[in-house]
Amino acid sequence: MHIMPVVTAVGLSALLFACVEYGKPPEKTTGAHDYNDYCAACHGPTGKGDGETAAGLGKKPADLTTLAARNKGAFPTTKVMAQIWGYAGKKGKGVMPDFAPLLEGDTVPYDGGDGIATPTPIRLVELAEYLKTLQVK
Ligand code: HEC
């Protein structure tokens, strides 16, 4: 008898997932998508800093898979976001290009770890969340 709720829950979440997938607007971006479009050329497909154009750069792109490891195991979300955000305003000064498109569009309240939810561009949040998944343990 106790198996029914489990089956129902699984069925429901599958249904929910299907709805979410179906309801997705086609132009919706994801962190993975934006990473491939904006970052992979330099930082590499897996974030190791070995992208196609990395060799031609004066400065070696950082290894983004060790961001957490280099920060005592905690992913430095706000620092990463600031890195991307900050570059938008200093065209030509840094190696990284202007990421203005990532800062446009909807914002979501996001708590980067300090307990304060700040309105943050959703694509920036998704990108940071994606980078978290690339971290080496
Ligand atoms: C044109 C090549 C290029 C592109 C494109 C690029 N980066 Fe970088 N990135 C670099 C280089 C080179 C460095 C190291 C030197 C510096 O900071 O300028 C760096 C450094 C960083 C750092 C600092 C890492 C650390 O160890 O502190 C972060 C975070 C970062 N990039 C994230 C991104 C993200 C996210 C994207 C995509 C939105 C991106 N980068 C796109 C070249 C690039």
py3Dmol code that shows the C-alpha trace and the ligand (Angstrom):
import py3Dmol

protein = """\
ATOM      1  CA  MET A   1       0.000   0.000   0.000  1.00  0.00           C
ATOM      2  CA  HIS A   2       2.839   2.395   0.790  1.00  0.00           C
ATOM      3  CA  ILE A   3       4.119   2.202  -2.756  1.00  0.00           C
ATOM      4  CA  MET A   4       1.248   4.240  -4.220  1.00  0.00           C
ATOM      5  CA  PRO A   5       2.319   7.673  -2.914  1.00  0.00           C
ATOM      6  CA  VAL A   6       5.795   7.097  -4.325  1.00  0.00           C
ATOM      7  CA  VAL A   7       4.464   6.161  -7.740  1.00  0.00           C
ATOM      8  CA  THR A   8       2.148   9.150  -7.672  1.00  0.00           C
ATOM      9  CA  ALA A   9       4.954  11.492  -6.689  1.00  0.00           C
ATOM     10  CA  VAL A  10       7.197  10.226  -9.458  1.00  0.00           C
ATOM     11  CA  GLY A  11       4.389  10.498 -11.969  1.00  0.00           C
ATOM     12  CA  LEU A  12       3.547  14.002 -10.819  1.00  0.00           C
ATOM     13  CA  SER A  13       7.062  15.296 -10.989  1.00  0.00           C
ATOM     14  CA  ALA A  14       7.461  13.813 -14.466  1.00  0.00           C
ATOM     15  CA  LEU A  15       4.304  15.613 -15.495  1.00  0.00           C
ATOM     16  CA  LEU A  16       5.521  18.828 -13.912  1.00  0.00           C
ATOM     17  CA  PHE A  17       8.835  18.527 -15.644  1.00  0.00           C
ATOM     18  CA  ALA A  18       7.105  17.948 -18.961  1.00  0.00           C
ATOM     19  CA  CYS A  19       5.034  21.099 -18.439  1.00  0.00           C
ATOM     20  CA  VAL A  20       8.047  23.185 -17.557  1.00  0.00           C
ATOM     21  CA  GLU A  21       9.908  21.903 -20.600  1.00  0.00           C
ATOM     22  CA  TYR A  22       6.936  22.511 -22.827  1.00  0.00           C
ATOM     23  CA  GLY A  23       6.276  25.983 -21.462  1.00  0.00           C
ATOM     24  CA  LYS A  24       9.829  27.142 -22.020  1.00  0.00           C
ATOM     25  CA  PRO A  25      10.106  30.047 -24.431  1.00  0.00           C
ATOM     26  CA  PRO A  26      12.469  29.067 -27.249  1.00  0.00           C
ATOM     27  CA  GLU A  27      14.821  31.992 -26.706  1.00  0.00           C
ATOM     28  CA  LYS A  28      15.395  31.153 -23.048  1.00  0.00           C
ATOM     29  CA  THR A  29      19.077  31.034 -22.242  1.00  0.00           C
ATOM     30  CA  THR A  30      20.721  28.798 -19.714  1.00  0.00           C
ATOM     31  CA  GLY A  31      24.020  29.048 -17.904  1.00  0.00           C
ATOM     32  CA  ALA A  32      25.468  26.245 -19.997  1.00  0.00           C
ATOM     33  CA  HIS A  33      24.382  27.928 -23.197  1.00  0.00           C
ATOM     34  CA  ASP A  34      25.791  31.303 -22.224  1.00  0.00           C
ATOM     35  CA  TYR A  35      28.987  29.694 -21.027  1.00  0.00           C
ATOM     36  CA  ASN A  36      29.513  28.080 -24.426  1.00  0.00           C
ATOM     37  CA  ASP A  37      28.699  31.310 -26.241  1.00  0.00           C
ATOM     38  CA  TYR A  38      30.665  33.749 -24.107  1.00  0.00           C
ATOM     39  CA  CYS A  39      33.314  31.940 -22.130  1.00  0.00           C
ATOM     40  CA  ALA A  40      34.315  28.582 -23.648  1.00  0.00           C
ATOM     41  CA  ALA A  41      36.441  30.088 -26.435  1.00  0.00           C
ATOM     42  CA  CYS A  42      38.973  31.199 -23.835  1.00  0.00           C
ATOM     43  CA  HIS A  43      38.208  29.207 -20.702  1.00  0.00           C
ATOM     44  CA  GLY A  44      37.638  25.947 -22.575  1.00  0.00           C
ATOM     45  CA  PRO A  45      34.612  23.667 -22.876  1.00  0.00           C
ATOM     46  CA  THR A  46      35.061  22.332 -19.345  1.00  0.00           C
ATOM     47  CA  GLY A  47      36.456  25.514 -17.789  1.00  0.00           C
ATOM     48  CA  LYS A  48      40.059  24.368 -17.579  1.00  0.00           C
ATOM     49  CA  GLY A  49      41.366  27.475 -19.343  1.00  0.00           C
ATOM     50  CA  ASP A  50      42.208  25.618 -22.535  1.00  0.00           C
ATOM     51  CA  GLY A  51      39.808  27.191 -25.048  1.00  0.00           C
ATOM     52  CA  GLU A  52      40.571  27.493 -28.751  1.00  0.00           C
ATOM     53  CA  THR A  53      41.650  31.115 -28.573  1.00  0.00           C
ATOM     54  CA  ALA A  54      43.522  30.742 -25.272  1.00  0.00           C
ATOM     55  CA  ALA A  55      46.903  30.164 -26.928  1.00  0.00           C
ATOM     56  CA  GLY A  56      46.792  33.502 -28.749  1.00  0.00           C
ATOM     57  CA  LEU A  57      46.124  35.544 -25.627  1.00  0.00           C
ATOM     58  CA  GLY A  58      48.807  37.459 -23.802  1.00  0.00           C
ATOM     59  CA  LYS A  59      47.363  36.232 -20.539  1.00  0.00           C
ATOM     60  CA  LYS A  60      46.347  32.669 -19.846  1.00  0.00           C
ATOM     61  CA  PRO A  61      42.624  32.333 -19.113  1.00  0.00           C
ATOM     62  CA  ALA A  62      42.033  31.258 -15.550  1.00  0.00           C
ATOM     63  CA  ASP A  63      41.135  27.665 -14.710  1.00  0.00           C
ATOM     64  CA  LEU A  64      37.511  28.068 -13.690  1.00  0.00           C
ATOM     65  CA  THR A  65      37.216  24.514 -12.355  1.00  0.00           C
ATOM     66  CA  THR A  66      39.376  25.349  -9.337  1.00  0.00           C
ATOM     67  CA  LEU A  67      37.573  28.523  -8.243  1.00  0.00           C
ATOM     68  CA  ALA A  68      36.087  26.747  -5.225  1.00  0.00           C
ATOM     69  CA  ALA A  69      39.239  24.768  -4.443  1.00  0.00           C
ATOM     70  CA  ARG A  70      41.269  27.981  -4.464  1.00  0.00           C
ATOM     71  CA  ASN A  71      38.759  29.589  -2.105  1.00  0.00           C
ATOM     72  CA  LYS A  72      38.901  27.024   0.700  1.00  0.00           C
ATOM     73  CA  GLY A  73      36.252  24.890  -0.945  1.00  0.00           C
ATOM     74  CA  ALA A  74      33.580  27.579  -1.175  1.00  0.00           C
ATOM     75  CA  PHE A  75      32.537  28.754  -4.617  1.00  0.00           C
ATOM     76  CA  PRO A  76      33.175  32.540  -4.689  1.00  0.00           C
ATOM     77  CA  THR A  77      29.850  33.439  -6.278  1.00  0.00           C
ATOM     78  CA  THR A  78      29.879  37.172  -5.703  1.00  0.00           C
ATOM     79  CA  LYS A  79      33.499  37.451  -6.802  1.00  0.00           C
ATOM     80  CA  VAL A  80      32.764  35.602 -10.027  1.00  0.00           C
ATOM     81  CA  MET A  81      29.717  37.746 -10.689  1.00  0.00           C
ATOM     82  CA  ALA A  82      31.704  40.897 -10.014  1.00  0.00           C
ATOM     83  CA  GLN A  83      34.343  39.687 -12.439  1.00  0.00           C
ATOM     84  CA  ILE A  84      31.817  39.417 -15.240  1.00  0.00           C
ATOM     85  CA  TRP A  85      29.856  42.494 -14.224  1.00  0.00           C
ATOM     86  CA  GLY A  86      32.934  44.613 -13.722  1.00  0.00           C
ATOM     87  CA  TYR A  87      34.240  43.900 -17.164  1.00  0.00           C
ATOM     88  CA  ALA A  88      31.160  45.388 -18.746  1.00  0.00           C
ATOM     89  CA  GLY A  89      32.285  48.853 -17.754  1.00  0.00           C
ATOM     90  CA  LYS A  90      35.943  48.665 -18.664  1.00  0.00           C
ATOM     91  CA  LYS A  91      35.927  48.029 -22.366  1.00  0.00           C
ATOM     92  CA  GLY A  92      39.312  47.137 -23.781  1.00  0.00           C
ATOM     93  CA  LYS A  93      41.143  47.303 -20.456  1.00  0.00           C
ATOM     94  CA  GLY A  94      40.868  43.682 -19.444  1.00  0.00           C
ATOM     95  CA  VAL A  95      41.485  40.606 -21.534  1.00  0.00           C
ATOM     96  CA  MET A  96      37.885  39.532 -21.263  1.00  0.00           C
ATOM     97  CA  PRO A  97      35.359  41.184 -23.540  1.00  0.00           C
ATOM     98  CA  ASP A  98      32.294  43.192 -22.647  1.00  0.00           C
ATOM     99  CA  PHE A  99      29.539  40.908 -21.389  1.00  0.00           C
ATOM    100  CA  ALA A 100      26.763  43.496 -21.478  1.00  0.00           C
ATOM    101  CA  PRO A 101      24.194  41.104 -23.006  1.00  0.00           C
ATOM    102  CA  LEU A 102      24.489  38.900 -19.918  1.00  0.00           C
ATOM    103  CA  LEU A 103      23.534  41.823 -17.723  1.00  0.00           C
ATOM    104  CA  GLU A 104      20.405  42.735 -19.644  1.00  0.00           C
ATOM    105  CA  GLY A 105      16.949  41.304 -19.216  1.00  0.00           C
ATOM    106  CA  ASP A 106      15.133  40.125 -16.122  1.00  0.00           C
ATOM    107  CA  THR A 107      16.592  40.273 -12.667  1.00  0.00           C
ATOM    108  CA  VAL A 108      15.953  37.908  -9.782  1.00  0.00           C
ATOM    109  CA  PRO A 109      16.605  38.447  -6.081  1.00  0.00           C
ATOM    110  CA  TYR A 110      19.833  36.578  -5.476  1.00  0.00           C
ATOM    111  CA  ASP A 111      21.673  35.941  -2.258  1.00  0.00           C
ATOM    112  CA  GLY A 112      25.316  35.452  -3.098  1.00  0.00           C
ATOM    113  CA  GLY A 113      26.028  34.101   0.375  1.00  0.00           C
ATOM    114  CA  ASP A 114      25.923  37.173   2.591  1.00  0.00           C
ATOM    115  CA  GLY A 115      22.238  36.880   3.425  1.00  0.00           C
ATOM    116  CA  ILE A 116      21.246  39.897   1.348  1.00  0.00           C
ATOM    117  CA  ALA A 117      19.117  39.253  -1.706  1.00  0.00           C
ATOM    118  CA  THR A 118      20.133  41.679  -4.430  1.00  0.00           C
ATOM    119  CA  PRO A 119      18.326  42.044  -7.762  1.00  0.00           C
ATOM    120  CA  THR A 120      20.716  40.287 -10.118  1.00  0.00           C
ATOM    121  CA  PRO A 121      20.486  39.665 -13.868  1.00  0.00           C
ATOM    122  CA  ILE A 122      19.085  36.170 -14.283  1.00  0.00           C
ATOM    123  CA  ARG A 123      21.636  35.166 -16.898  1.00  0.00           C
ATOM    124  CA  LEU A 124      24.434  36.062 -14.530  1.00  0.00           C
ATOM    125  CA  VAL A 125      22.861  33.905 -11.839  1.00  0.00           C
ATOM    126  CA  GLU A 126      22.422  30.992 -14.228  1.00  0.00           C
ATOM    127  CA  LEU A 127      25.993  31.328 -15.427  1.00  0.00           C
ATOM    128  CA  ALA A 128      27.355  31.324 -11.879  1.00  0.00           C
ATOM    129  CA  GLU A 129      25.210  28.296 -11.055  1.00  0.00           C
ATOM    130  CA  TYR A 130      26.592  26.542 -14.125  1.00  0.00           C
ATOM    131  CA  LEU A 131      30.176  27.367 -13.170  1.00  0.00           C
ATOM    132  CA  LYS A 132      29.508  25.745  -9.802  1.00  0.00           C
ATOM    133  CA  THR A 133      28.831  22.469 -11.584  1.00  0.00           C
ATOM    134  CA  LEU A 134      32.267  22.598 -13.236  1.00  0.00           C
ATOM    135  CA  GLN A 135      34.172  22.684  -9.949  1.00  0.00           C
ATOM    136  CA  VAL A 136      36.632  19.919  -9.167  1.00  0.00           C
ATOM    137  CA  LYS A 137      36.064  18.317  -5.816  1.00  0.00           C
TER     138      LYS A 137
END
"""
ligand_1 = """\
43
HEC
C 38.907 36.616 -24.529
C 39.114 35.500 -23.635
C 38.177 35.359 -22.442
C 36.795 35.220 -22.449
C 35.868 35.217 -23.652
C 36.402 35.058 -21.070
N 37.501 35.108 -20.250
Fe 37.492 34.967 -18.221
N 39.470 35.312 -18.179
C 40.298 35.427 -19.281
C 41.662 35.643 -18.838
C 42.860 35.822 -19.757
C 41.640 35.656 -17.424
C 42.791 35.860 -16.446
C 43.347 37.239 -16.510
C 42.335 38.331 -16.273
O 41.648 38.307 -15.251
O 42.214 39.212 -17.139
C 40.240 35.452 -17.043
C 39.789 35.400 -15.735
C 38.504 35.058 -15.352
C 38.057 34.901 -13.972
C 38.894 35.095 -12.717
C 39.320 33.741 -12.268
C 40.128 33.761 -11.003
O 40.847 32.790 -10.809
O 40.033 34.714 -10.242
C 36.760 34.527 -14.013
C 35.826 34.210 -12.843
C 36.376 34.472 -15.412
N 37.458 34.795 -16.193
C 35.124 34.125 -15.852
C 34.724 34.217 -17.176
C 33.379 33.972 -17.615
C 32.235 33.511 -16.709
C 33.362 34.201 -18.948
C 32.145 34.178 -19.872
C 31.064 35.067 -19.504
C 34.695 34.571 -19.354
N 35.496 34.565 -18.253
C 35.089 34.850 -20.653
C 39.903 35.361 -20.606
C 38.599 35.285 -21.049
"""
view = py3Dmol.view(width=600, height=400)
view.addModel(protein, "pdb")
view.setStyle({"model": 0}, {"cartoon": {"style": "trace"}})
view.addModel(ligand_1, "xyz")
view.setStyle({"model": 1}, {"stick": {}})
view.zoomTo()
view.show()
